[in-house]
Amino acid sequence: MSSVEDVKAGVARFGDEVGQQVGAIRASAEALDRSTAALRGITSGSSHSQVSETIARVEQGADAERDRVQPWLRGELLTGWEDHLMSTVIVPAGLSMGPRYRYVRPPDPTPECYEVHLGDDLVELTETEAAVWAAAFLYPDQHAKLTVNRDSLVRMLETAPKPEPHAARYVDDLIARGLLVEFDPDGDLQPVFSRYKLLPLAQGLGSTPEEPDLHRIGVGDTAAVAVPIQVYTQWSYAFLHANLWDACAFYADQSEEEAAGEKLLDLTAAGVARDVAINLPMMVVTGCAFFDPVVQT
């Protein structure tokens, strides 16, 4: 593990850019606590953390940006996504468990590490690694357009006012460790969806008379995202299945309806998976769901 000074220096190199992007997240949903759950949780309590300090500062200016992102909250967040779709997107996996401090007296204000729940493991990250992982939750508007991938994430870190020169190495390491996941929403999703589960966070808020085809997810009476019914169902129930692909296949199976002579819908496992994949980045980065590897027994 790097020394404390090395860790602090690593975060400082891109702290300014993280602050700018956290501003975008804070504006992206009126349920601000949920939209940055991972970013906030993994740095909470760290008195020296550049990321924590930036979050506190940008919270004060969130209202000024709210009008710019209201279309996302009205269910328009995926409008025109076909025009922006890149071949591969990247999303963070796991659930932040926050900083871990040493059992010492007097208290040591420097976290020993930052922890992420990942499958049946509790992964330990340095502060720099944790901040790079948290950076994948930023840019909710770009996640909604499916334009965040490995290259754009590395470029954001490398071109920050205080650049992170080793961004590519950090990102590749997190991919190798399963903390960042790449997939093509328009490609073969069975390999990756067979290795991961989708688990719900936040609350289901239902639809509205004005938009009965969109089902909202958020906290209280405030929606963070709005998704079609097949995605809403997967968000709510997919965790009951062995993996996300099995959940999509189960939803698409109409053998009972066919046996009963009922009218069948135009559903396939691949089609349901594609709908989920298109909405998955936005659900994850707003704290409405988390993507977790299947535990092998």
N, C-alpha and C positions, 0 to 999 in steps of 0.2 A: 504494500500500500504506500502511496506517495506520502511525503511529509505533509504536515498541516499547512506549511507555508506554500508548498507546491500546489496543493489543492486550492487554497485561497487564490493563488495567482491564476490558476487555470480558469476559475469561475470569473474572476475580474476581467479577463481578456475579452469575454463576450457578454459581460453583465449589462452593458448599455443596450445591446440589441435585444436581449431577453426582456428588458424593461419595455421596449417599444412593442414587442409582440404580445406580452402579457396585457398591454393596453387593449389590443385587439380582442383578446379573449374576454377581458372584463366587460367590453362593450357588446360582445356577441350574444349575450343572454342576460335577461334581468335576474335570472337565478344565478348570480355571480358566484356564489359559493360552490355550486355544482359544476359550473363550466370550467373551473380551474381546480377541481378537487385534487387531482394528482400533483399538479404544480405547486399548489399551496401546502398540501400535506407533507410532501417530501422535504420541504424546507422549513416547516414551522418549528419555532423554538430555537432556530440557529441564529444567535445574536450577531455572528460575523458574516452571515450569508448574503452575498450580493443579490441573489434571487429573491430572498425574503424581503429585503429592503426595497427592492424595485416593485414588488407586488403591493406593498403598503403604500408606496408613492402613487402608483397608477390608479389604485382604487379611488382616490380622491377625484380623479379626472374622468372617471368612466362615463358619467352622464353625457358629456359632450359628444361621445362617439355613438351613443345608443341609436340615434336616428339612422345612422349609416347602415346598421345591421338589422334593422327591423324586418326587412323582407325575409331573412333567414328564419325568423321566429314565426312568420306567418305561413310557413310551409312552402316558401319559394326558394329555399336554399339550394335545391338541385336544378332549378330552372336553367336550361341551356348547358347542362353538364356535358352533353355529347361534344360540344365545341371545345371543351377544355381537357377531355380525358387523356391522360398519359397512359402508356402501356402498363406501367407499374406504379403502385402507390405504396406508401409506408405508413404504418400505424404502430403506436406503442402497445406492448402487451404487458399484462400483469396489473397489479393494484398497489399503489403507494402505501407503505406502512410507516413512512416518516423517518425522522432521524433517531438514532440510538446513541445514548450518552453513557459514559463510563460510571461505574459505581465507585466514586471517589469523593473524598472530602479534603479540602473544600471542593465544591462542584467545579467541574471542568466545562466551560461554555462551548468547547469545540466538540461536535458530534464525533463519535468513534466511527460511524458509517451511516449510510442511508439504506433503508430496507425496502425491498419490493417483493410482494407476494407473487410468485410465479409458479403456477401449478401446485406441486406439493413442496416447493422449495421456498426459502426465504433468502433472497439474493442480497448480498451486501455490495453497495456501491460507494465509491468515493464521492466527494461533493461535486467534482467536475463531471464524473460519469452520471451522477444523478441529474445534474443540470442539463447535460446533453440529452438524456432520456426525457426529461420534462420539456425540453424544447420541441420535441415531436408533438406535443399537445398544442402548440401555438399555431397561429394562422388558421383559425376556424373557417374563415371565408374561403381560403385556398383548399382546405380539406373538403369543404362542401362541393367545390368544383373538381375534386379529384386531381389536383395538380401538385400535391406534395409527395415527393419521392425521395430516394436516397440522395440524388444529386442536388435537389433544391434545399434539402435539409443541411447538407454539407456546405453548400454555397452560402446559406444564411449565416452559418456560424463563421465561415471564413471571411465574409465581407462585412461583418459587424464593425462598429466603430473601434472596438477593441477585439481584433480577430482572434479566433482560436485556430492556430496553425496546424494542430493535429486533429481537426474535426473529422476528417475522413477515417482516421484510425479509430477514433472513439465510436463513430457510427458503425463501422464495420464490426467492431468488437461487440457492440450491443446487439447487432443482427445475429452474429454467431452464437451469442448467449441466449437468444430467443426473446430478448427484451424489446426488440423492434422487429416487425414482421412486414415482408414485402409480398404483394400479390397483384395480379392483373385482374381488375374487376370484369373485364370483357374476355378473359381467357378461361382456361381449365381451372376451376376453383376446388375441385375435389381433393387434390393433394394437400393443400394448405388447410382447407376447412375440415379435413379428416383428422388433422393434428391439433385443432383448437376448439374451444368451446366459447360461446357467447353468453355472458352472464349479465343480468339486468341490474342497473343502479337507478337511482331517481325513482319517479313515480309515473304510472300511466295516467294521463289526463283525458283520454278519450278524444272524440272528434267535436266539431262545432256545427251548428246549423248552416253556417256559411261555407264550410269546407268539410262535408261529411266523409269525403274520401281520404282525408288525412287525419292521422291519429297522433296526438301530441304526447311528448315525454318531457317531464320537467320536475319541478318541486312546488308544492302548494298549488297555487293557481297560475303559475308562471311556466310557460313552455320554453324548452331549450331547442327542441327539434320537432318536426312533424313528418311522419312517414306513412306510406301506404299500409293497408291492413296486413299483407303477407309479411312485411318487415316487422310491423308491430307485434304480430303473433310470435315471430322468431325471437324478438327481443324479450318477450315475456316467458316463453316456454322452451326455448332451445336448450337451456341448461339441463332439462330433464333427459336429454338424449346423450348417447356416448360421445358425440362430437357434433359440430355444427353442420357438417354435410349430412349426417344421418337425420338431423332435425329437418333440414330442407327436403330430404327425400320423403320423410314421413308426412310432411305438409302436402307434398305434391301427389302422394299416393291416393288414388280415388277408386281403389278396388271395391270398397264397400258401396260407394255410390253407383258404380257400374253394375254390381250385382243386384242392386235395388232398382235398376232401370232409370236412375235419375240422370238429369242432364249433367254432362261432365264439363269442367272448366279446362281451359288451355294451360295446364300446369305441368312442369317438369322439374326435377330436382335441380338441374342446371339453371333453369330460369329463375327459380326461387332464390338460389344461391347468388345469382347475379344481382337480383334486387337487393339482397342483403349487403352484398359487397359494395354496391353504389352508395349505400347509406351508412355503412360501418364506420368509415373514418370520422364522420361528423358525430355519430353517437358516442364514439370513444372519446374524442377530444373535448366534448362538452360534459363528460362525466356521467352520461346516461347509461353507459354500458362499459364492460371491460372484456378484453380478449385474453383468454388464458389457455395455456397448453394443456392438452389432455394428459392426465396422470396415468402412466402405464403401470398396470398391476400384474 
